[in-house]
């Protein structure tokens, strides 16, 4: 099928229509997020949105872990725009596309459409930790204590794999025994 002007073709070959968001696929999402670098690429080493999302999911209380993992999923389709740029007045159209995509994702995921405060708090805690560990001369955006463990960014392949694994775990899907061990070890190193 040939894409229309408002469509992109995803990693798995599906079409995604910005005017009618849907047709989501966790493989597309994890792959795309693993390819997107946080901070517009202005960090000491590549650090993906997929890895950030996994870390947020572990920083959230367990009841909000799925929301934490999924909080930036819309960026798999609309891209990641640096927070200061995103909130400029002339970025209204982008913000509207991002909100529409995220609202459709929430329906697809069975999540409330409003991001919980617990997820926002975990996201901000990760932000100040990322600024400390991954950026030169950065002054934290918030007066929040960063996490004690230092972030050592993963490869995009590992971020893609761990994102899918964490998603499967939080959805209650059956995992292989060694996937359980991977997640158990990961939790020990992140929290």
Wavefront OBJ file of the C-alpha trace (Angstrom):
o trace
v 0.000 0.000 0.000
v 1.381 3.392 -0.988
v 1.581 5.943 1.859
v -0.484 9.130 1.730
v 0.998 12.548 2.528
v 0.186 12.127 6.233
v 1.753 8.645 6.618
v 5.140 7.220 7.433
v 6.270 3.629 6.970
v 7.459 2.021 10.198
v 10.334 -0.358 10.898
v 8.083 -3.415 10.404
v 6.698 -2.001 7.147
v 3.331 -0.843 8.485
v 1.855 2.563 7.711
v 1.300 5.091 10.471
v -1.061 7.979 9.688
v -0.533 11.198 11.666
v -4.097 12.304 10.942
v -5.548 9.054 12.278
v -3.002 7.526 14.686
v -3.287 3.789 15.166
v -1.838 0.546 13.847
v 0.664 0.431 16.724
v 3.226 -2.328 17.138
v 5.553 -2.814 20.120
v 8.396 -3.897 17.805
v 8.106 -0.624 15.856
v 7.939 1.362 19.069
v 10.910 -0.257 20.812
v 13.076 -0.171 17.696
v 12.329 3.490 16.956
v 12.821 4.582 20.582
v 16.139 2.720 20.721
v 17.304 4.785 17.717
v 16.303 8.184 19.149
v 18.931 9.913 21.259
v 17.811 11.986 24.230
v 18.693 15.694 24.493
v 18.763 16.102 20.722
v 21.979 14.069 20.705
v 23.822 16.573 22.924
v 25.054 14.054 25.462
v 28.455 12.524 26.097
v 27.428 9.121 24.715
v 24.349 8.038 22.758
v 21.509 7.518 25.225
v 18.205 6.353 23.817
v 14.622 7.192 24.662
v 14.049 3.420 24.992
v 16.643 3.166 27.765
v 15.267 6.294 29.441
v 11.773 4.761 29.377
v 12.942 1.492 30.938
v 14.714 3.435 33.675
v 11.596 5.542 34.333
v 9.523 2.358 34.627
v 11.824 1.109 37.388
v 11.854 4.501 39.134
v 8.023 4.501 39.348
v 6.036 2.748 42.062
v 5.123 -0.737 40.700
v 1.487 0.241 40.041
v 2.706 2.912 37.593
v 5.592 1.000 35.985
v 3.729 0.318 32.710
v 2.785 3.992 32.397
v 6.422 4.869 33.137
v 7.660 2.593 30.363
v 5.091 3.963 27.926
v 5.231 7.673 28.787
v 7.357 8.594 25.736
v 6.001 5.990 23.291
v 4.508 8.698 21.083
v 8.051 9.782 20.247
v 8.467 6.545 18.281
v 6.180 8.169 15.709
v 6.511 11.945 16.152
v 10.196 12.030 17.166
v 11.791 13.532 20.255
v 11.890 17.296 20.464
v 13.939 18.925 23.232
v 11.692 20.178 26.044
v 12.570 23.907 25.669
v 11.862 23.826 21.912
v 8.681 21.769 22.350
v 7.169 24.419 24.612
v 7.773 27.407 22.335
v 4.629 29.111 21.089
v 5.091 28.152 17.444
v 5.309 24.417 18.326
v 1.570 24.091 18.989
v 0.961 21.894 15.924
v 3.721 19.486 16.993
v 2.356 19.312 20.552
v -1.128 18.595 19.171
v 0.180 15.723 17.012
v 2.107 14.355 19.987
v -0.991 14.554 22.240
v -3.207 12.881 19.627
v -0.688 10.086 19.117
v -0.252 9.591 22.863
v -4.041 9.563 23.414
v -4.394 6.817 20.772
v -1.532 4.890 22.364
v -3.229 5.122 25.777
v -6.389 3.584 24.301
v -4.308 0.849 22.642
v -2.461 0.173 25.922
v -5.557 0.411 28.135
v -4.047 3.260 30.184
v -5.715 6.392 31.520
v -5.151 9.281 29.138
v -3.661 11.523 31.844
v -0.042 10.807 32.797
v 0.077 10.080 36.553
v 2.026 12.412 38.847
v 4.137 9.444 39.970
v 5.368 9.016 36.391
v 6.114 12.741 36.023
v 8.105 12.625 39.276
v 10.109 9.579 38.124
v 10.693 11.205 34.709
v 12.030 14.378 36.363
v 14.263 12.355 38.720
v 15.710 10.586 35.677
v 16.154 13.924 33.910
v 18.369 15.368 36.656
v 20.299 12.079 36.848
v 20.803 12.082 33.069
v 21.941 15.705 33.168
v 24.475 14.832 35.883
v 25.832 11.739 34.126
v 25.480 12.439 30.422
v 25.958 16.161 29.814
v 28.869 18.578 30.204
v 28.278 21.669 32.282
v 24.593 20.935 32.786
v 22.675 22.550 35.599
v 19.713 20.369 36.674
v 16.302 21.613 35.537
v 14.744 20.819 38.914
v 15.836 20.888 42.533
v 15.516 17.109 42.803
v 18.053 14.685 44.216
v 19.413 12.519 41.351
v 19.475 8.737 41.573
v 22.555 7.311 43.270
v 23.544 4.897 40.475
v 25.495 6.402 37.588
v 24.003 5.919 34.128
v 26.217 4.035 31.695
v 24.256 4.070 28.416
v 23.378 0.842 26.649
v 23.820 0.106 22.972
v 20.732 0.667 20.839
v 20.402 -3.129 20.431
v 20.364 -3.678 24.191
v 17.912 -0.808 24.698
v 15.577 -2.291 22.077
v 15.778 -5.768 23.647
v 15.354 -4.602 27.253
v 12.446 -2.304 26.336
v 10.574 -5.224 24.717
v 11.425 -7.494 27.639
v 10.214 -4.982 30.220
v 7.026 -4.422 28.211
v 6.370 -8.178 28.092
v 6.983 -8.472 31.838
v 4.625 -5.604 32.681
v 1.940 -7.027 30.372
v 2.192 -10.384 32.123
v 3.397 -12.249 29.041
v 5.226 -15.525 29.473
v 8.995 -15.009 29.598
v 11.850 -17.444 29.195
v 13.795 -18.295 32.365
v 16.854 -16.342 31.232
v 14.699 -13.285 30.480
v 13.571 -13.362 34.122
v 17.216 -13.452 35.199
v 18.069 -10.534 32.866
v 15.282 -8.412 34.352
v 16.146 -9.433 37.920
v 19.780 -8.397 37.406
v 18.758 -5.184 35.648
v 16.511 -4.149 38.523
v 19.380 -4.655 40.982
v 21.621 -2.330 38.960
v 19.048 0.405 38.292
v 17.276 0.894 41.589
l 1 2 3 4 5 6 7 8 9 10 11 12 13 14 15 16 17 18 19 20 21 22 23 24 25 26 27 28 29 30 31 32 33 34 35 36 37 38 39 40 41 42 43 44 45 46 47 48 49 50 51 52 53 54 55 56 57 58 59 60 61 62 63 64 65 66 67 68 69 70 71 72 73 74 75 76 77 78 79 80 81 82 83 84 85 86 87 88 89 90 91 92 93 94 95 96 97 98 99 100 101 102 103 104 105 106 107 108 109 110 111 112 113 114 115 116 117 118 119 120 121 122 123 124 125 126 127 128 129 130 131 132 133 134 135 136 137 138 139 140 141 142 143 144 145 146 147 148 149 150 151 152 153 154 155 156 157 158 159 160 161 162 163 164 165 166 167 168 169 170 171 172 173 174 175 176 177 178 179 180 181 182 183 184 185 186 187 188 189 190 191
